Amino acid sequence: MEMQDGKRQGEEETTALNGAYESFAMVYDTFMDNVPYEKWANEYEQILSQYGIRDGLILDLGCGTGNMTLQFQKKGFDMIGVDLSLDMLEIAREKSMGTNILYLQQDMCEFELYGTVRAVICVCDSLNYILEPDQLSQIFSLVDNYLDPGGIFLFDFNTDYKYRELIGDRVIAEDREDMSFIWDNYYDEETRRNEYALSIFLREKGNLFRKYEELHTQRGYSLKEMKEALFSAGLEFLFARDGEEGGPVLEESGRILVAAREQKKGKGDLR
């Protein structure tokens, strides 16, 4: 095999990074190109319309690289995107140039807005990164705080079933022309946490690839737990449906879509 600068072509250089989505941000949109963002946005828009929300300000919580944020901006909504990852937000801002979308780097457990919004959306299993139920209730309380009276909260989450039966203890890999990834999963039934050991390989020149590594942890939740967290936050549970098929929630549902509503309590400006 041809040698290059004293190294064999195809040799891997490894860079270890701390924190979720630091290196994955570079390839996130490539490997998530099978996610039906447009379909989800149409579905969410239809739900919001049913509750009288057809315009105004919407918060995309855990917005990542801004895919859903942009979908709603194109539908005529004013958008705010909140995410903890600066790398993801930089990509979102680049894709959103020429729009009036406001992106904020904030922890979803402690996010702060300048005022209330008509709706909050949170998609693509962002809430599964919340590892403790009390943190989930804290987020829902903030959502309730920043929703207009009667405002709508739409979110999805991965279930225990998905981690235990579909993802856990499996290796998921995908190879593209200039990049690839290996996603090694381990699910702990006692803690209900799924650990992802993520290895990403990016082509730099010729057949030389650089390797990046990240460790992600998510927690599986049940619909009952989500309802309890909504209730403790003062939000009204509206409905839940299977997030993939759109029908009723089943024991084998892997992703669930939930709709909740602010209960028109007296707020003043903000509680």
Beta strands, then each sheet from edge to edge (+ up, - down):
strand 1: 3-4
strand 2: 7-8
strand 3: 12-16
strand 4: 57-61
strand 5: 78-83
strand 6: 102-105
strand 7: 117-122
strand 8: 147-158
strand 9: 171-175
strand 10: 179-188
strand 11: 193-205
strand 12: 208-219
strand 13: 235-242
strand 14: 255-262
sheet 1: 1+ 2-
sheet 2: 3+ 12+ 11- 10+ 9-
sheet 3: 6+ 5+ 4+ 7+ 8+ 14- 13+
end
